[in-house]
Every structure is written in C-alpha cells, then in structure tokens.
Amino acid sequence: MQGDANRPHSLGLRIAITLGVPVGLLAAARIPAAGVNPELQATLDSRVLGILALGIAPALSAYLTVELVALLIPRLRPLRHGGPAARLKLQRAANVLTVVLAATQAFGMSMYLASLELQIPDLPIDPSGRWLFTGSVCAGACVTLLAARWISSQGLANGFVLITLFETGDTLLSSLLHTTDPLGRSLDARGIAIATASLLLAAAATGLALSTPLLASRQRALVPVPASSVQPFSIGISVLGFPAAFANFFPEAAPSVARLTAFPIRFLVMSAATLASALVLAWLFQRPRGVASVLAAAGAPPVEPEDVTHASRRALLPTLLFLAALLLCNAALERLPKPLPMQAFSALTFMVLLAVVVWDLSRALKDQRRHADLVPIWEERRPYLLPHLRALFVEHGIKAAILHEGQQNLFRFFAPYVAVEIWVPAEARERARELLERHLLGSVKAASSAPSEASAGARREPAQREGLQLPLLAGVAIAALGLTIVAPLRSASNAPTVKLEITRVDDSVDPFPTGGKLPEGVAFASETVGRGVERRSARYLRITPQAGESADAALGRIRPWMRALKLPPPTRLAFGPVDADPNDFAPSTGAGARSYLLTGEPVITTPDITEAKAGEDETSAFIAITLSPGAAARLAQVTREHLHERLAILLDGKVEIAPIIIGEIKDGVVRITLSAEETGALERAEAIARALNP
C-alpha cells in the first residue's frame, strides 16, 4: 500500500473511479489494434481485434503463477505474508510476467490473423502489421493491468475483480443477444423465468454465505464461509472436460462419454468432484496447527488446534449448502434450450462476482460515510487473523475499517491480487502500521491476560449473526433443487422436436406458367437433374427477399400467388434455403429460398426413426438416422425403383437437402449432410439429432 498520501479523500471521486474506469475499458475494447486490415475489422468481432483483446486475463494468470511459485519455493514463502515491502516484490514479478504472457498471447493471435490469408486471399496481412498488432495488444494488456491497480488504490473495489466482472458481463450479454437455439427456437417465458430465478438464487446464496462467519471456540479465530472458497464449483464444472478431450483422441469412446456427460450422471459426477475438492481445500486453508501457530505468533490469546478443527467442521455445512445451490442453479440452466446451457457457468460466475462486489461495496460505502478520512495501510490474506486485528484496534482506540473481506473469503489463494484492506484514519496511520508490523511481522509473545471487554465485544459481533444465515442458505439450496426439477419436467413436456419427411422429387413436370407477371423478388431458374442419358433441365422458383426481409417473410408474401398455381396431383411445392449467389443452386443456409416439386406421400417420417446421431467429417457436419425395419424396407424399394431421381429430406417442412439417388439404400441408414459453410454446423447437427431421437 504505497502512496497513501496521494489517495483522494472525496467519496464522489472514489465512486467515479470505481465505476468509470471499467466502463471506459469496455468502450476502449472496441478500438481496433494497430496493423489490422480495415476490411478484416469488418469481418471479425471488434473485440477480437481490439487493442484490449486480451483483457485482464494475462494479469490474473501472472499473479496466480507468481503466488504458486512463492508457495512452492521455501525461500520465497515468507514473502506471501511479509507485509507491504515483501508483497511488493511479488507484485513486481507478477507485473513482469504479465508483460511476458501478454506478448506471447498477442503474438499467437497475430499468427492466427496471418493464417487467415489462406482463407481470405483478398485480405493479406504483412509481417509489419503482425508486429504492430502484437505490440498494441500487449500494450493494451498492460493498460488494463494499470487500470486494475488504479481502481484498487484509488477506488472502493478491487480493480482486478471489478474489471473481470465487467468483461464477463460484456461477453455474456453479447452471446445471449442471440436468443435462439440451433433449431431456431427461442427461450419461452417459463424458461426465462427459470433462468432468472436460478441466477437470483445464485446471487442470494453468495450473499448469505459471505454473511455467515464462524468462530472457533472462545471466539478467537475466524473460519470464513465458504471455507473452501468458491473454487470447488469451478472444479466440479470443468472435471467433465477431460472425458470430452479423451473422446477427441479416441472417437470410439464418444458414446460412453456422451452418456457420462448427460443428465443426471453429469450432475452426479460434478457434485462428487465439488464435494471432494471442497473438503480438501477447506482443510488446506484452515490447517488447525498452522492457524493456531500463526495466531500465537501474532500475539492472539491461545487457540488450540481442536478449536479450529471444530469451527472448520461447523463451517462445512453452510459451505456445502452454498456450493450445492450453485451446482443446482447450473443444472437448471443447463436443462434449458441453448444458448443458456453453453453460457450457464459464465452467467453464474457473473452473478457470484456481482453479488460479492455489491456486498463489499455496500460495506465500503458505509465505512466511508461514517469516516471520510480513512486511508489504507495494510493488506492481509489470512481471514482467520481478522478477529484478532479488530480486537487490537479496539484495544488501542484506533477506528479501523476492513474492506474486500467478501472477495478475499470467496477466492482465497486462487486470487492473490485480492486482499483484505485495512483502513484507518489518516492521523492514526503510522501508529496503526507500527501496531500491525509489531504483531504480524515481529516476534510477539502470546498474550497471557484475558481480552478486554471491548475486545471481547468486537470478537462476538460476527457470531451474533450465525443463526439466521444457515436456514436461509438451506432454503436457497432447496429452491434451486426445485428449479432443477421443474426445468427438466418442462423440457420433457415440451421437448424440442423436429418433423422429418423424406419424399420423392418430381423433376419430370414443369408446373409453372410460361407467361404472366411474377411477384417482386421471384424469378425462374433452371438446373440440370438426372444422370447419364436421363439428364435434363428443370425449372424452379427462386425467391430473393427484399431489403430487411427474411426468407420466411418473403415466402409468406408470395403465398397467395403460389396458391393460384394449378399443380398436378399428387404434387406440392416445398422450399429450402439457397445461397444468395444466383450461380449456386445447392441448398445451403443462404439468404434466399428455392422451390422443389414433391410428389406422393412421404416415404419416411419421424416415427420411423430408431436412432439419430450427429457427427462431423473433414468437409461437413451430418446426422446419421437409423430407420426401423419396415421403414428401411420401404426406403430400399423406393431407392431401387427410382434410380437417378431425387429425394427431398425435409426438416420442419423445409427442404434441407435433395440428393440424387445413385443406388439402393439397403442398410436403413440415412445421412443428412449440413452445409460446410454453415457456422455452428456441428452444434446444429447435435441439436437436430437430439430432437429426432425417439
């Protein structure tokens, strides 16, 4: 905590720095980095090519890496709790490592952009542009680090946590603006209600956990809740990433991995990993002998290791209730239509960050309004020392405020850039600093006298709040369980389905009139169909939407004209998407639509499916559909009798593809190939397969 004298004392200025700097960074993130072709900027997301593309991530990684190295190397271990001068050495090392990581990541990004030259020949990226991009993005990461340090020293919140909160919210909002799943379905009103309730419950669980400190016997050592930090939740969510990675190397294991990652097995595995890591981390953070020895060295009244063990066990129940609430909220979100399952963890992370920042900010504002001349003098990362430090200040008549306690309790070792800040009046800073140095850095004998009445009262304050938070936490966890139950029931009763039809295409008939005026945006086009001597030209309708009009809206606009067409029975028109390029007649996900003349009853329908699987090869994503024996026999007969004709495969009434029959299909398996150019083709294939499975 250097430069206290320069710290602003105006509460309004501190609030402006706390909120204004992150907002300014979000705005600056849209500024393109140097060396990027302007045309490329219009092709990719502005945040990917922005000067702040790396955000705060390099700094977070650097601080955690330095802290881990200091923990593992005995010679560096004293620096972790050696006071401001010792922490300054670790901070300098983290600053240097931030620059190294940012430069490395920025160079990797520049190499990726250079590789786009092979895919976009019109956008060459010269070597000088690569180095300019690397330098500007690296500089942006350094600016973000400086901004975080500035907020921490001049504002009311921890800058690293606050910037992470704003970045997470910005990314989450951007991804959730696309509110439809791969099948084009939107989240219904009940789904929105479940999602909102899940996020609010996660925030409530965070606030209740932070308000539930537990004290060791005789109220001498604080055991925070969550006793394990929030990290077990992240561990539980990420543990299933390992089977998915395994399946990428061993495709034959994909079915087993799919079963493992499906609800409820997924939830059980995540819960087991969360529980195991919570128990381990709770013990590591509150090792009884370690806590007792630190308190003794700090001159606190004697605390036995058994006292700490007892308090840690009592802290496990609210800790596990808090983690269970987060897991159940995550499960409820994962059961909803996309994109929420993909963003469930990000959304919950945002709500947890928001809750802890608001919790700490409210306490900081309260302290600032009560004592306007407070300045920071010390950083502490051992929460079990806080009751003793509060008692010291009371005994010596020093008014003190403790800030960021919630963030430190929530993240602990995994966020070394977060520390509890101790603030005192400016006129008492030297006396308070000397007091802390003597008790925390010097050799202090254990106090033999009983604590004063004022000291005991200061230590009793957290314990008076124990009773209410625990049942409230249990209520939040039960409510989250209810949402988890309701969400899949809703999913089961209104499961997304896809209507499949496989029908013959009649290319031998031209049902369209040769004269007359066509509606605006409608034109005739022709294509060559058949094979060998049976090749012939066939006309079809091509529909081009008007400006601001979707393909479905264009079809609705010309439907009255189509109803006037006299189609020979038993034929009917169906439409499928087609590229905007008039020279490309292959079905795709382009802006236009084209017609197909279907004939007869569907050969295959949805009830004929026994299994649907999604897959991906070198060129495209696909859905492999296995038919029942009766349907397989019908398909074999049709494909045998109508060689070189076309079959239209319709999903929800739209023609997905219309392949030419080149041979009899004997195995009863139909493969639907999606466009190779379609963004998120595999995700859409998986969604279609899930919806088609009986």
Buried (B, 14 or more C-beta within 10 A) or exposed (E): BEEBEEBEEEBEEBBBBBBEBBEEBBEBBEBBBBBBBEEBBEEEEEBBBBBBBBBBBBBBBBBBBBBEEBEEEEEBEEBBBBBBEBBBBBBEBBBEBBBEBBBEBBBEBBEEBBEBBEEEEEBEBEEEBBBBBBBBBBBBBBBBBBBBBEBBBBBBBBBBBBBBBBBBBBBBEEBBEEEEBBBEBEBEEEBBEBBEBBBBBBBBBBBBBBBBBBBBBBBBBBBBBBBBBBBBBBBBBEBBEEBEEEBEEEEEBBEEBBEBBEBEEBBEBBBEBBBBBBBEBBBEBBBBEBBBEBBBBBBBBEBBBEBBBBBBEBBBBBBBBBBBBBBBBBBBBBBBBBBBBBBBBBBBBBBBBBBBBBBBBEBBBEBBEEBEEBBBBBBBBBBBBBBBBBBBBBBEEBBBBBBBBBBBBBBBBBBBBBBBBBBBBBEBBEBBBEBBBBBBBEEBEEBEEEBEEEBBEBBEEBBEEBEEBBEBBBBBBEBBBBBBBBBBEBBEEEEBEBBBBBBBBBBEEBBBEEEEEEBEBBEEBEEEBBEEEEEEEBBBBBBBBEEEBEBEEBBEBBEEBBEEEEBEEEBBBBBBBBBEEEEEBBBBBBBBBBBBBBBEEBBBBBEBBBEBBBBEEEEBBBBBBBBBEEBBEBBBEBBEEBBBBBBBBBBBEBBBBBBBBEEBBEEBBBEBBBBEEBEEBBBBBBBBBBBBBE
